Amino acid sequence: MSTFERGVAALTQYQARENTLTVPRKHTETLHPAEGGEEVLVRLGIWLSNTRSRRTKLTDQQRAALAGLGHHWAR
């Protein structure tokens, strides 16, 4: 799983639990993997901030994934 995919998975998990896409910058999300894998810590607030500031470098598929979650800046 790539760093971007981990970030999207963590953001999806966070959104489902908190019902918002507003992530505090210092927030760390624990990804719970399927089928006995190890938990992964994702510094979600920093990942989201960095992704937003570097959005011009995202691929069309990456922007579509973020826009599909509701991030208007990714369109």
PDB file with one MODEL, atoms N, CA, C and O in Angstrom:
MODEL        1
ATOM      1  N   MET A   1       0.850  -1.173   0.000  1.00  0.00           N
ATOM      2  CA  MET A   1       0.000   0.000   0.000  1.00  0.00           C
ATOM      3  C   MET A   1       0.901   1.244   0.000  1.00  0.00           C
ATOM      4  O   MET A   1       1.823   1.352   0.808  1.00  0.00           O
ATOM      5  N   SER A   2       0.627   2.155  -0.894  1.00  0.00           N
ATOM      6  CA  SER A   2       1.437   3.372  -0.997  1.00  0.00           C
ATOM      7  C   SER A   2       1.081   4.349   0.131  1.00  0.00           C
ATOM      8  O   SER A   2       0.074   4.189   0.820  1.00  0.00           O
ATOM      9  N   THR A   3       1.916   5.341   0.293  1.00  0.00           N
ATOM     10  CA  THR A   3       1.674   6.371   1.304  1.00  0.00           C
ATOM     11  C   THR A   3       0.352   7.074   1.037  1.00  0.00           C
ATOM     12  O   THR A   3      -0.410   7.350   1.964  1.00  0.00           O
ATOM     13  N   PHE A   4       0.081   7.362  -0.230  1.00  0.00           N
ATOM     14  CA  PHE A   4      -1.175   8.024  -0.576  1.00  0.00           C
ATOM     15  C   PHE A   4      -2.364   7.136  -0.228  1.00  0.00           C
ATOM     16  O   PHE A   4      -3.343   7.608   0.350  1.00  0.00           O
ATOM     17  N   GLU A   5      -2.285   5.866  -0.572  1.00  0.00           N
ATOM     18  CA  GLU A   5      -3.378   4.937  -0.278  1.00  0.00           C
ATOM     19  C   GLU A   5      -3.613   4.806   1.223  1.00  0.00           C
ATOM     20  O   GLU A   5      -4.758   4.725   1.668  1.00  0.00           O
ATOM     21  N   ARG A   6      -2.528   4.784   2.008  1.00  0.00           N
ATOM     22  CA  ARG A   6      -2.664   4.744   3.467  1.00  0.00           C
ATOM     23  C   ARG A   6      -3.342   6.015   3.974  1.00  0.00           C
ATOM     24  O   ARG A   6      -4.188   5.965   4.866  1.00  0.00           O
ATOM     25  N   GLY A   7      -2.964   7.143   3.400  1.00  0.00           N
ATOM     26  CA  GLY A   7      -3.578   8.406   3.807  1.00  0.00           C
ATOM     27  C   GLY A   7      -5.056   8.448   3.506  1.00  0.00           C
ATOM     28  O   GLY A   7      -5.850   8.895   4.334  1.00  0.00           O
ATOM     29  N   VAL A   8      -5.436   7.986   2.327  1.00  0.00           N
ATOM     30  CA  VAL A   8      -6.856   7.964   1.952  1.00  0.00           C
ATOM     31  C   VAL A   8      -7.624   6.993   2.840  1.00  0.00           C
ATOM     32  O   VAL A   8      -8.742   7.291   3.262  1.00  0.00           O
ATOM     33  N   ALA A   9      -7.033   5.834   3.126  1.00  0.00           N
ATOM     34  CA  ALA A   9      -7.688   4.858   4.004  1.00  0.00           C
ATOM     35  C   ALA A   9      -7.878   5.442   5.409  1.00  0.00           C
ATOM     36  O   ALA A   9      -8.933   5.271   6.020  1.00  0.00           O
ATOM     37  N   ALA A  10      -6.857   6.127   5.909  1.00  0.00           N
ATOM     38  CA  ALA A  10      -6.954   6.748   7.234  1.00  0.00           C
ATOM     39  C   ALA A  10      -7.986   7.863   7.234  1.00  0.00           C
ATOM     40  O   ALA A  10      -8.743   8.008   8.193  1.00  0.00           O
ATOM     41  N   LEU A  11      -8.023   8.646   6.174  1.00  0.00           N
ATOM     42  CA  LEU A  11      -8.999   9.730   6.069  1.00  0.00           C
ATOM     43  C   LEU A  11     -10.420   9.179   5.993  1.00  0.00           C
ATOM     44  O   LEU A  11     -11.336   9.728   6.604  1.00  0.00           O
ATOM     45  N   THR A  12     -10.602   8.100   5.246  1.00  0.00           N
ATOM     46  CA  THR A  12     -11.916   7.460   5.135  1.00  0.00           C
ATOM     47  C   THR A  12     -12.369   6.942   6.492  1.00  0.00           C
ATOM     48  O   THR A  12     -13.524   7.118   6.880  1.00  0.00           O
ATOM     49  N   GLN A  13     -11.453   6.304   7.210  1.00  0.00           N
ATOM     50  CA  GLN A  13     -11.766   5.777   8.546  1.00  0.00           C
ATOM     51  C   GLN A  13     -12.120   6.916   9.499  1.00  0.00           C
ATOM     52  O   GLN A  13     -13.077   6.816  10.267  1.00  0.00           O
ATOM     53  N   TYR A  14     -11.340   8.001   9.446  1.00  0.00           N
ATOM     54  CA  TYR A  14     -11.576   9.158  10.303  1.00  0.00           C
ATOM     55  C   TYR A  14     -12.936   9.784  10.000  1.00  0.00           C
ATOM     56  O   TYR A  14     -13.693  10.114  10.912  1.00  0.00           O
ATOM     57  N   GLN A  15     -13.237   9.943   8.712  1.00  0.00           N
ATOM     58  CA  GLN A  15     -14.502  10.555   8.302  1.00  0.00           C
ATOM     59  C   GLN A  15     -15.689   9.704   8.752  1.00  0.00           C
ATOM     60  O   GLN A  15     -16.701  10.248   9.194  1.00  0.00           O
ATOM     61  N   ALA A  16     -15.583   8.395   8.647  1.00  0.00           N
ATOM     62  CA  ALA A  16     -16.673   7.505   9.052  1.00  0.00           C
ATOM     63  C   ALA A  16     -16.923   7.602  10.559  1.00  0.00           C
ATOM     64  O   ALA A  16     -18.070   7.559  11.005  1.00  0.00           O
ATOM     65  N   ARG A  17     -15.861   7.731  11.333  1.00  0.00           N
ATOM     66  CA  ARG A  17     -15.987   7.791  12.787  1.00  0.00           C
ATOM     67  C   ARG A  17     -16.418   9.175  13.271  1.00  0.00           C
ATOM     68  O   ARG A  17     -17.300   9.286  14.124  1.00  0.00           O
ATOM     69  N   GLU A  18     -15.802  10.230  12.733  1.00  0.00           N
ATOM     70  CA  GLU A  18     -16.009  11.592  13.234  1.00  0.00           C
ATOM     71  C   GLU A  18     -17.065  12.370  12.452  1.00  0.00           C
ATOM     72  O   GLU A  18     -17.530  13.415  12.907  1.00  0.00           O
ATOM     73  N   ASN A  19     -17.441  11.870  11.288  1.00  0.00           N
ATOM     74  CA  ASN A  19     -18.429  12.521  10.422  1.00  0.00           C
ATOM     75  C   ASN A  19     -17.981  13.924   9.989  1.00  0.00           C
ATOM     76  O   ASN A  19     -18.799  14.834   9.851  1.00  0.00           O
ATOM     77  N   THR A  20     -16.686  14.080   9.780  1.00  0.00           N
ATOM     78  CA  THR A  20     -16.126  15.347   9.310  1.00  0.00           C
ATOM     79  C   THR A  20     -14.798  15.079   8.608  1.00  0.00           C
ATOM     80  O   THR A  20     -14.145  14.063   8.848  1.00  0.00           O
ATOM     81  N   LEU A  21     -14.420  15.995   7.751  1.00  0.00           N
ATOM     82  CA  LEU A  21     -13.120  15.918   7.089  1.00  0.00           C
ATOM     83  C   LEU A  21     -12.128  16.912   7.685  1.00  0.00           C
ATOM     84  O   LEU A  21     -11.000  17.027   7.206  1.00  0.00           O
ATOM     85  N   THR A  22     -12.538  17.620   8.713  1.00  0.00           N
ATOM     86  CA  THR A  22     -11.664  18.567   9.382  1.00  0.00           C
ATOM     87  C   THR A  22     -10.798  17.800  10.369  1.00  0.00           C
ATOM     88  O   THR A  22     -11.269  17.348  11.413  1.00  0.00           O
ATOM     89  N   VAL A  23      -9.531  17.664  10.024  1.00  0.00           N
ATOM     90  CA  VAL A  23      -8.598  16.873  10.820  1.00  0.00           C
ATOM     91  C   VAL A  23      -7.604  17.815  11.490  1.00  0.00           C
ATOM     92  O   VAL A  23      -6.953  18.605  10.806  1.00  0.00           O
ATOM     93  N   PRO A  24      -7.472  17.746  12.818  1.00  0.00           N
ATOM     94  CA  PRO A  24      -6.459  18.568  13.482  1.00  0.00           C
ATOM     95  C   PRO A  24      -5.058  18.223  12.970  1.00  0.00           C
ATOM     96  O   PRO A  24      -4.767  17.057  12.705  1.00  0.00           O
ATOM     97  N   ARG A  25      -4.214  19.201  12.834  1.00  0.00           N
ATOM     98  CA  ARG A  25      -2.881  18.991  12.261  1.00  0.00           C
ATOM     99  C   ARG A  25      -2.078  17.933  13.016  1.00  0.00           C
ATOM    100  O   ARG A  25      -1.313  17.198  12.392  1.00  0.00           O
ATOM    101  N   LYS A  26      -2.225  17.834  14.310  1.00  0.00           N
ATOM    102  CA  LYS A  26      -1.439  16.886  15.098  1.00  0.00           C
ATOM    103  C   LYS A  26      -2.092  15.513  15.229  1.00  0.00           C
ATOM    104  O   LYS A  26      -1.568  14.645  15.927  1.00  0.00           O
ATOM    105  N   HIS A  27      -3.221  15.308  14.571  1.00  0.00           N
ATOM    106  CA  HIS A  27      -3.945  14.038  14.733  1.00  0.00           C
ATOM    107  C   HIS A  27      -3.206  12.875  14.070  1.00  0.00           C
ATOM    108  O   HIS A  27      -2.721  12.987  12.943  1.00  0.00           O
ATOM    109  N   THR A  28      -3.132  11.764  14.793  1.00  0.00           N
ATOM    110  CA  THR A  28      -2.585  10.516  14.271  1.00  0.00           C
ATOM    111  C   THR A  28      -3.698   9.485  14.255  1.00  0.00           C
ATOM    112  O   THR A  28      -4.342   9.248  15.277  1.00  0.00           O
ATOM    113  N   GLU A  29      -3.925   8.880  13.122  1.00  0.00           N
ATOM    114  CA  GLU A  29      -4.984   7.872  12.957  1.00  0.00           C
ATOM    115  C   GLU A  29      -4.353   6.487  12.942  1.00  0.00           C
ATOM    116  O   GLU A  29      -3.343   6.261  12.276  1.00  0.00           O
ATOM    117  N   THR A  30      -4.952   5.570  13.676  1.00  0.00           N
ATOM    118  CA  THR A  30      -4.492   4.193  13.689  1.00  0.00           C
ATOM    119  C   THR A  30      -5.326   3.399  12.701  1.00  0.00           C
ATOM    120  O   THR A  30      -6.535   3.248  12.879  1.00  0.00           O
ATOM    121  N   LEU A  31      -4.680   2.892  11.659  1.00  0.00           N
ATOM    122  CA  LEU A  31      -5.374   2.056  10.673  1.00  0.00           C
ATOM    123  C   LEU A  31      -5.429   0.638  11.196  1.00  0.00           C
ATOM    124  O   LEU A  31      -4.420   0.071  11.618  1.00  0.00           O
ATOM    125  N   HIS A  32      -6.609   0.082  11.162  1.00  0.00           N
ATOM    126  CA  HIS A  32      -6.807  -1.297  11.599  1.00  0.00           C
ATOM    127  C   HIS A  32      -6.898  -2.170  10.353  1.00  0.00           C
ATOM    128  O   HIS A  32      -7.915  -2.157   9.661  1.00  0.00           O
ATOM    129  N   PRO A  33      -5.850  -2.922  10.066  1.00  0.00           N
ATOM    130  CA  PRO A  33      -5.830  -3.715   8.839  1.00  0.00           C
ATOM    131  C   PRO A  33      -6.758  -4.925   8.916  1.00  0.00           C
ATOM    132  O   PRO A  33      -7.124  -5.392   9.995  1.00  0.00           O
ATOM    133  N   ALA A  34      -7.116  -5.402   7.760  1.00  0.00           N
ATOM    134  CA  ALA A  34      -7.940  -6.610   7.679  1.00  0.00           C
ATOM    135  C   ALA A  34      -7.058  -7.842   7.808  1.00  0.00           C
ATOM    136  O   ALA A  34      -5.899  -7.834   7.393  1.00  0.00           O
ATOM    137  N   GLU A  35      -7.591  -8.857   8.361  1.00  0.00           N
ATOM    138  CA  GLU A  35      -6.986 -10.189   8.383  1.00  0.00           C
ATOM    139  C   GLU A  35      -5.612 -10.254   9.041  1.00  0.00           C
ATOM    140  O   GLU A  35      -4.641 -10.687   8.420  1.00  0.00           O
ATOM    141  N   GLY A  36      -5.535  -9.829  10.280  1.00  0.00           N
ATOM    142  CA  GLY A  36      -4.351 -10.088  11.082  1.00  0.00           C
ATOM    143  C   GLY A  36      -3.093  -9.299  10.796  1.00  0.00           C
ATOM    144  O   GLY A  36      -2.039  -9.624  11.342  1.00  0.00           O
ATOM    145  N   GLY A  37      -3.162  -8.283   9.968  1.00  0.00           N
ATOM    146  CA  GLY A  37      -1.979  -7.457   9.734  1.00  0.00           C
ATOM    147  C   GLY A  37      -1.725  -6.547  10.924  1.00  0.00           C
ATOM    148  O   GLY A  37      -2.561  -6.439  11.821  1.00  0.00           O
ATOM    149  N   GLU A  38      -0.581  -5.901  10.929  1.00  0.00           N
ATOM    150  CA  GLU A  38      -0.239  -4.996  12.022  1.00  0.00           C
ATOM    151  C   GLU A  38      -0.931  -3.647  11.843  1.00  0.00           C
ATOM    152  O   GLU A  38      -1.178  -3.192  10.726  1.00  0.00           O
ATOM    153  N   GLU A  39      -1.236  -3.022  12.985  1.00  0.00           N
ATOM    154  CA  GLU A  39      -1.813  -1.682  12.936  1.00  0.00           C
ATOM    155  C   GLU A  39      -0.762  -0.708  12.403  1.00  0.00           C
ATOM    156  O   GLU A  39       0.434  -0.871  12.641  1.00  0.00           O
ATOM    157  N   VAL A  40      -1.231   0.300  11.682  1.00  0.00           N
ATOM    158  CA  VAL A  40      -0.345   1.304  11.103  1.00  0.00           C
ATOM    159  C   VAL A  40      -0.769   2.672  11.616  1.00  0.00           C
ATOM    160  O   VAL A  40      -1.949   3.019  11.570  1.00  0.00           O
ATOM    161  N   LEU A  41       0.188   3.443  12.100  1.00  0.00           N
ATOM    162  CA  LEU A  41      -0.090   4.810  12.535  1.00  0.00           C
ATOM    163  C   LEU A  41       0.144   5.758  11.368  1.00  0.00           C
ATOM    164  O   LEU A  41       1.205   5.740  10.743  1.00  0.00           O
ATOM    165  N   VAL A  42      -0.852   6.584  11.081  1.00  0.00           N
ATOM    166  CA  VAL A  42      -0.762   7.565  10.000  1.00  0.00           C
ATOM    167  C   VAL A  42      -0.906   8.949  10.615  1.00  0.00           C
ATOM    168  O   VAL A  42      -1.913   9.257  11.252  1.00  0.00           O
ATOM    169  N   ARG A  43       0.106   9.771  10.418  1.00  0.00           N
ATOM    170  CA  ARG A  43       0.030  11.157  10.892  1.00  0.00           C
ATOM    171  C   ARG A  43      -0.882  11.913   9.926  1.00  0.00           C
ATOM    172  O   ARG A  43      -0.430  12.631   9.034  1.00  0.00           O
ATOM    173  N   LEU A  44      -2.182  11.720  10.140  1.00  0.00           N
ATOM    174  CA  LEU A  44      -3.191  12.143   9.177  1.00  0.00           C
ATOM    175  C   LEU A  44      -3.252  13.654   8.991  1.00  0.00           C
ATOM    176  O   LEU A  44      -3.368  14.130   7.862  1.00  0.00           O
ATOM    177  N   GLY A  45      -3.176  14.402  10.061  1.00  0.00           N
ATOM    178  CA  GLY A  45      -3.242  15.861   9.944  1.00  0.00           C
ATOM    179  C   GLY A  45      -2.102  16.419   9.105  1.00  0.00           C
ATOM    180  O   GLY A  45      -2.310  17.294   8.265  1.00  0.00           O
ATOM    181  N   ILE A  46      -0.908  15.914   9.334  1.00  0.00           N
ATOM    182  CA  ILE A  46       0.256  16.360   8.571  1.00  0.00           C
ATOM    183  C   ILE A  46       0.163  15.871   7.137  1.00  0.00           C
ATOM    184  O   ILE A  46       0.467  16.618   6.207  1.00  0.00           O
ATOM    185  N   TRP A  47      -0.258  14.608   6.943  1.00  0.00           N
ATOM    186  CA  TRP A  47      -0.399  14.068   5.588  1.00  0.00           C
ATOM    187  C   TRP A  47      -1.386  14.909   4.780  1.00  0.00           C
ATOM    188  O   TRP A  47      -1.124  15.254   3.627  1.00  0.00           O
ATOM    189  N   LEU A  48      -2.517  15.235   5.394  1.00  0.00           N
ATOM    190  CA  LEU A  48      -3.540  16.007   4.688  1.00  0.00           C
ATOM    191  C   LEU A  48      -3.036  17.414   4.360  1.00  0.00           C
ATOM    192  O   LEU A  48      -3.273  17.914   3.261  1.00  0.00           O
ATOM    193  N   SER A  49      -2.352  18.045   5.294  1.00  0.00           N
ATOM    194  CA  SER A  49      -1.803  19.376   5.061  1.00  0.00           C
ATOM    195  C   SER A  49      -0.775  19.355   3.932  1.00  0.00           C
ATOM    196  O   SER A  49      -0.801  20.210   3.046  1.00  0.00           O
ATOM    197  N   ASN A  50       0.125  18.378   3.968  1.00  0.00           N
ATOM    198  CA  ASN A  50       1.138  18.265   2.919  1.00  0.00           C
ATOM    199  C   ASN A  50       0.514  17.942   1.563  1.00  0.00           C
ATOM    200  O   ASN A  50       0.933  18.483   0.540  1.00  0.00           O
ATOM    201  N   THR A  51      -0.474  17.071   1.555  1.00  0.00           N
ATOM    202  CA  THR A  51      -1.143  16.701   0.304  1.00  0.00           C
ATOM    203  C   THR A  51      -1.839  17.905  -0.305  1.00  0.00           C
ATOM    204  O   THR A  51      -1.790  18.120  -1.516  1.00  0.00           O
ATOM    205  N   ARG A  52      -2.486  18.684   0.543  1.00  0.00           N
ATOM    206  CA  ARG A  52      -3.173  19.873   0.040  1.00  0.00           C
ATOM    207  C   ARG A  52      -2.183  20.890  -0.530  1.00  0.00           C
ATOM    208  O   ARG A  52      -2.424  21.471  -1.589  1.00  0.00           O
ATOM    209  N   SER A  53      -1.077  21.100   0.172  1.00  0.00           N
ATOM    210  CA  SER A  53      -0.109  22.091  -0.306  1.00  0.00           C
ATOM    211  C   SER A  53       0.614  21.624  -1.573  1.00  0.00           C
ATOM    212  O   SER A  53       1.139  22.445  -2.325  1.00  0.00           O
ATOM    213  N   ARG A  54       0.643  20.325  -1.808  1.00  0.00           N
ATOM    214  CA  ARG A  54       1.303  19.769  -2.998  1.00  0.00           C
ATOM    215  C   ARG A  54       0.300  19.218  -4.012  1.00  0.00           C
ATOM    216  O   ARG A  54       0.636  18.344  -4.812  1.00  0.00           O
ATOM    217  N   ARG A  55      -0.917  19.724  -3.977  1.00  0.00           N
ATOM    218  CA  ARG A  55      -1.990  19.169  -4.818  1.00  0.00           C
ATOM    219  C   ARG A  55      -1.706  19.249  -6.310  1.00  0.00           C
ATOM    220  O   ARG A  55      -2.260  18.462  -7.078  1.00  0.00           O
ATOM    221  N   THR A  56      -0.867  20.170  -6.737  1.00  0.00           N
ATOM    222  CA  THR A  56      -0.564  20.260  -8.167  1.00  0.00           C
ATOM    223  C   THR A  56       0.245  19.061  -8.652  1.00  0.00           C
ATOM    224  O   THR A  56       0.302  18.798  -9.853  1.00  0.00           O
ATOM    225  N   LYS A  57       0.867  18.336  -7.731  1.00  0.00           N
ATOM    226  CA  LYS A  57       1.664  17.158  -8.091  1.00  0.00           C
ATOM    227  C   LYS A  57       0.859  15.863  -8.048  1.00  0.00           C
ATOM    228  O   LYS A  57       1.382  14.801  -8.383  1.00  0.00           O
ATOM    229  N   LEU A  58      -0.413  15.938  -7.638  1.00  0.00           N
ATOM    230  CA  LEU A  58      -1.244  14.738  -7.562  1.00  0.00           C
ATOM    231  C   LEU A  58      -1.687  14.301  -8.955  1.00  0.00           C
ATOM    232  O   LEU A  58      -1.859  15.123  -9.855  1.00  0.00           O
ATOM    233  N   THR A  59      -1.866  13.011  -9.112  1.00  0.00           N
ATOM    234  CA  THR A  59      -2.395  12.495 -10.373  1.00  0.00           C
ATOM    235  C   THR A  59      -3.895  12.756 -10.418  1.00  0.00           C
ATOM    236  O   THR A  59      -4.506  13.096  -9.405  1.00  0.00           O
ATOM    237  N   ASP A  60      -4.482  12.594 -11.599  1.00  0.00           N
ATOM    238  CA  ASP A  60      -5.928  12.774 -11.730  1.00  0.00           C
ATOM    239  C   ASP A  60      -6.690  11.790 -10.852  1.00  0.00           C
ATOM    240  O   ASP A  60      -7.714  12.146 -10.270  1.00  0.00           O
ATOM    241  N   GLN A  61      -6.200  10.549 -10.752  1.00  0.00           N
ATOM    242  CA  GLN A  61      -6.869   9.548  -9.920  1.00  0.00           C
ATOM    243  C   GLN A  61      -6.776   9.920  -8.434  1.00  0.00           C
ATOM    244  O   GLN A  61      -7.735   9.730  -7.686  1.00  0.00           O
ATOM    245  N   GLN A  62      -5.637  10.442  -8.014  1.00  0.00           N
ATOM    246  CA  GLN A  62      -5.483  10.847  -6.617  1.00  0.00           C
ATOM    247  C   GLN A  62      -6.405  12.019  -6.289  1.00  0.00           C
ATOM    248  O   GLN A  62      -7.041  12.043  -5.235  1.00  0.00           O
ATOM    249  N   ARG A  63      -6.470  12.986  -7.196  1.00  0.00           N
ATOM    250  CA  ARG A  63      -7.381  14.122  -6.983  1.00  0.00           C
ATOM    251  C   ARG A  63      -8.829  13.658  -6.955  1.00  0.00           C
ATOM    252  O   ARG A  63      -9.624  14.144  -6.150  1.00  0.00           O
ATOM    253  N   ALA A  64      -9.172  12.722  -7.827  1.00  0.00           N
ATOM    254  CA  ALA A  64     -10.543  12.200  -7.858  1.00  0.00           C
ATOM    255  C   ALA A  64     -10.885  11.473  -6.559  1.00  0.00           C
ATOM    256  O   ALA A  64     -12.004  11.584  -6.060  1.00  0.00           O
ATOM    257  N   ALA A  65      -9.928  10.735  -6.016  1.00  0.00           N
ATOM    258  CA  ALA A  65     -10.166  10.021  -4.758  1.00  0.00           C
ATOM    259  C   ALA A  65     -10.453  11.013  -3.624  1.00  0.00           C
ATOM    260  O   ALA A  65     -11.366  10.798  -2.827  1.00  0.00           O
ATOM    261  N   LEU A  66      -9.686  12.081  -3.555  1.00  0.00           N
ATOM    262  CA  LEU A  66      -9.892  13.082  -2.510  1.00  0.00           C
ATOM    263  C   LEU A  66     -11.178  13.878  -2.737  1.00  0.00           C
ATOM    264  O   LEU A  66     -11.903  14.183  -1.790  1.00  0.00           O
ATOM    265  N   ALA A  67     -11.450  14.208  -3.987  1.00  0.00           N
ATOM    266  CA  ALA A  67     -12.689  14.926  -4.298  1.00  0.00           C
ATOM    267  C   ALA A  67     -13.899  14.055  -3.980  1.00  0.00           C
ATOM    268  O   ALA A  67     -14.929  14.560  -3.532  1.00  0.00           O
ATOM    269  N   GLY A  68     -13.780  12.755  -4.210  1.00  0.00           N
ATOM    270  CA  GLY A  68     -14.871  11.830  -3.905  1.00  0.00           C
ATOM    271  C   GLY A  68     -15.183  11.758  -2.423  1.00  0.00           C
ATOM    272  O   GLY A  68     -16.311  11.456  -2.034  1.00  0.00           O
ATOM    273  N   LEU A  69     -14.193  12.033  -1.601  1.00  0.00           N
ATOM    274  CA  LEU A  69     -14.419  12.068  -0.154  1.00  0.00           C
ATOM    275  C   LEU A  69     -15.021  13.396   0.297  1.00  0.00           C
ATOM    276  O   LEU A  69     -15.549  13.505   1.403  1.00  0.00           O
ATOM    277  N   GLY A  70     -14.935  14.410  -0.576  1.00  0.00           N
ATOM    278  CA  GLY A  70     -15.534  15.690  -0.250  1.00  0.00           C
ATOM    279  C   GLY A  70     -14.583  16.863  -0.143  1.00  0.00           C
ATOM    280  O   GLY A  70     -14.987  17.949   0.272  1.00  0.00           O
ATOM    281  N   HIS A  71     -13.342  16.669  -0.504  1.00  0.00           N
ATOM    282  CA  HIS A  71     -12.387  17.785  -0.459  1.00  0.00           C
ATOM    283  C   HIS A  71     -12.504  18.603  -1.743  1.00  0.00           C
ATOM    284  O   HIS A  71     -12.050  18.174  -2.804  1.00  0.00           O
ATOM    285  N   HIS A  72     -13.115  19.780  -1.638  1.00  0.00           N
ATOM    286  CA  HIS A  72     -13.354  20.631  -2.801  1.00  0.00           C
ATOM    287  C   HIS A  72     -12.052  21.132  -3.433  1.00  0.00           C
ATOM    288  O   HIS A  72     -12.020  21.392  -4.636  1.00  0.00           O
ATOM    289  N   TRP A  73     -10.986  21.272  -2.655  1.00  0.00           N
ATOM    290  CA  TRP A  73      -9.722  21.777  -3.175  1.00  0.00           C
ATOM    291  C   TRP A  73      -9.036  20.778  -4.104  1.00  0.00           C
ATOM    292  O   TRP A  73      -8.109  21.148  -4.824  1.00  0.00           O
ATOM    293  N   ALA A  74      -9.472  19.527  -4.101  1.00  0.00           N
ATOM    294  CA  ALA A  74      -8.831  18.499  -4.911  1.00  0.00           C
ATOM    295  C   ALA A  74      -9.388  18.432  -6.328  1.00  0.00           C
ATOM    296  O   ALA A  74      -8.874  17.672  -7.149  1.00  0.00           O
ATOM    297  N   ARG A  75     -10.406  19.194  -6.630  1.00  0.00           N
ATOM    298  CA  ARG A  75     -11.041  19.130  -7.956  1.00  0.00           C
ATOM    299  C   ARG A  75     -10.214  19.819  -8.998  1.00  0.00           C
ATOM    300  O   ARG A  75     -10.600  19.860 -10.166  1.00  0.00           O
TER     301      ARG A  75
ENDMDL
END
